[in-house]
Amino acid sequence: MVRKHLYFSGQVQGVGFRYRSAWIAQSLGLTGWVSNLWDGRVEMEVQGDKHAIERMIQSLYDQKYIQIDFIESDELPLKVSERKFRVV
């Protein structure tokens, strides 16, 4: 189990990125949250199996209208009380 703090840059707002992220995360058993930022990026914290997080990110790259140009990533401590992935 890992927890990642991610910032996505590119064409990531106005294209269903947050809702697609939530759907993919829930289908992979991941928890966390995703939110738009004022500067056009999307911020996300996601927790779960490392390979499931990698599959989620690859699936976001594969989406039709989403174009990810850059991802900033850091690891965070796990949150044991978190139960789902949500859009904020």
C-alpha contacts under 8 A as a table, 3 or more apart, distances in Angstrom:
res1	aa1	res2	aa2	distance
1	M	47	Q	6.97
1	M	48	G	4.91
1	M	49	D	4.78
1	M	50	K	6.33
1	M	78	L	7.79
2	V	47	Q	5.60
2	V	48	G	5.59
2	V	49	D	6.37
2	V	50	K	6.07
2	V	75	E	7.26
2	V	76	L	7.60
2	V	77	P	7.69
2	V	78	L	6.52
3	R	45	E	6.89
3	R	46	V	5.58
3	R	47	Q	4.14
3	R	48	G	6.59
3	R	75	E	5.76
3	R	76	L	5.26
3	R	77	P	6.35
3	R	78	L	5.59
3	R	79	K	7.97
4	K	44	M	7.90
4	K	45	E	5.51
4	K	46	V	5.38
4	K	47	Q	6.38
4	K	73	S	6.60
4	K	74	D	5.69
4	K	75	E	4.59
4	K	76	L	5.78
5	H	43	E	7.51
5	H	44	M	5.78
5	H	45	E	4.47
5	H	46	V	6.74
5	H	73	S	5.69
5	H	74	D	5.21
5	H	75	E	6.13
5	H	76	L	6.66
6	L	43	E	5.75
6	L	44	M	5.04
6	L	45	E	6.18
6	L	71	I	6.54
6	L	72	E	5.53
6	L	73	S	4.61
6	L	74	D	6.66
7	Y	41	R	6.54
7	Y	42	V	5.65
7	Y	43	E	4.59
7	Y	44	M	6.37
7	Y	71	I	5.52
7	Y	72	E	5.04
7	Y	73	S	6.66
8	F	12	V	7.09
8	F	41	R	5.54
8	F	42	V	5.12
8	F	43	E	6.46
8	F	68	I	6.51
8	F	69	D	7.61
8	F	70	F	6.00
8	F	71	I	4.73
8	F	72	E	6.74
9	S	12	V	6.59
9	S	40	G	7.29
9	S	41	R	4.92
9	S	42	V	6.85
9	S	68	I	5.88
9	S	69	D	5.60
9	S	70	F	5.14
9	S	71	I	6.33
10	G	40	G	7.91
10	G	41	R	7.12
10	G	67	Q	5.69
10	G	68	I	4.80
10	G	69	D	4.74
10	G	70	F	6.80
11	Q	15	V	7.51
11	Q	65	Y	7.95
11	Q	66	I	5.78
11	Q	67	Q	4.85
11	Q	68	I	6.28
11	Q	69	D	7.77
12	V	15	V	6.26
12	V	16	G	7.87
12	V	17	F	5.81
12	V	40	G	7.39
12	V	41	R	6.62
12	V	42	V	6.59
12	V	66	I	5.69
12	V	67	Q	6.39
12	V	68	I	6.66
13	Q	16	G	7.11
13	Q	17	F	6.49
13	Q	36	N	6.97
13	Q	40	G	6.44
13	Q	41	R	7.18
13	Q	42	V	7.19
14	G	17	F	7.44
15	V	65	Y	5.87
15	V	66	I	6.08
16	G	19	Y	5.52
16	G	20	R	5.89
16	G	66	I	7.83
17	F	20	R	5.20
17	F	21	S	5.91
17	F	60	L	7.69
17	F	66	I	6.70
18	R	21	S	5.02
18	R	22	A	6.24
18	R	34	V	6.00
18	R	35	S	6.78
18	R	36	N	7.78
18	R	42	V	7.97
18	R	87	V	6.28
19	Y	22	A	5.06
19	Y	23	W	6.22
19	Y	87	V	6.91
20	R	23	W	5.12
20	R	24	I	6.14
20	R	60	L	7.65
21	S	24	I	5.23
21	S	25	A	5.93
21	S	34	V	7.56
21	S	56	M	7.55
21	S	60	L	7.07
22	A	25	A	5.10
22	A	26	Q	6.02
22	A	33	W	7.77
22	A	34	V	7.64
22	A	85	F	5.95
22	A	86	R	6.19
22	A	87	V	6.70
23	W	26	Q	5.32
23	W	27	S	6.18
24	I	27	S	5.12
24	I	28	L	6.28
24	I	56	M	6.17
24	I	59	S	7.78
25	A	28	L	5.18
25	A	29	G	6.16
25	A	30	L	4.89
25	A	31	T	6.82
25	A	53	I	7.94
25	A	56	M	6.53
25	A	85	F	6.56
26	Q	29	G	5.06
26	Q	30	L	5.72
26	Q	31	T	7.22
26	Q	84	K	7.17
26	Q	85	F	6.35
27	S	30	L	7.70
28	L	52	A	6.20
28	L	56	M	7.67
29	G	48	G	7.22
30	L	46	V	6.64
30	L	47	Q	5.64
30	L	48	G	5.06
30	L	49	D	7.59
30	L	52	A	7.56
30	L	53	I	7.53
30	L	84	K	7.05
30	L	85	F	6.59
31	T	46	V	5.69
31	T	47	Q	5.17
31	T	48	G	6.67
31	T	82	E	6.60
31	T	83	R	6.21
31	T	84	K	4.55
31	T	85	F	4.25
31	T	86	R	7.80
32	G	44	M	7.42
32	G	45	E	5.19
32	G	46	V	4.44
32	G	47	Q	5.93
32	G	82	E	7.17
32	G	84	K	6.36
32	G	85	F	4.45
32	G	86	R	6.39
33	W	44	M	5.68
33	W	45	E	5.45
33	W	46	V	6.51
33	W	85	F	5.22
33	W	86	R	4.66
33	W	87	V	5.63
33	W	88	V	6.64
34	V	42	V	7.09
34	V	43	E	5.74
34	V	44	M	4.28
34	V	45	E	6.56
34	V	85	F	7.99
34	V	86	R	6.56
34	V	87	V	5.11
34	V	88	V	6.01
35	S	42	V	5.75
35	S	43	E	5.33
35	S	44	M	6.40
35	S	87	V	6.17
35	S	88	V	5.12
36	N	40	G	7.07
36	N	41	R	6.31
36	N	42	V	4.55
36	N	43	E	6.26
37	L	40	G	5.77
37	L	41	R	5.40
37	L	42	V	5.63
37	L	43	E	6.71
38	W	41	R	7.37
46	V	53	I	7.37
46	V	85	F	7.72
47	Q	53	I	7.56
47	Q	78	L	7.16
48	G	52	A	6.96
48	G	53	I	6.81
49	D	52	A	5.19
49	D	53	I	6.38
50	K	53	I	5.22
50	K	54	E	6.35
51	H	54	E	4.95
51	H	55	R	6.17
52	A	55	R	4.97
52	A	56	M	6.15
53	I	56	M	4.99
53	I	57	I	6.27
54	E	57	I	5.19
54	E	58	Q	6.18
55	R	58	Q	5.07
55	R	59	S	6.03
56	M	59	S	5.06
56	M	60	L	6.29
57	I	60	L	5.07
57	I	61	Y	6.37
58	Q	61	Y	5.03
58	Q	62	D	6.33
59	S	62	D	4.99
59	S	63	Q	6.53
60	L	63	Q	5.34
60	L	66	I	7.13
61	Y	66	I	6.91
61	Y	67	Q	6.72
61	Y	68	I	6.31
62	D	66	I	7.86
63	Q	66	I	5.56
63	Q	67	Q	7.94
68	I	71	I	7.49
79	K	82	E	5.90
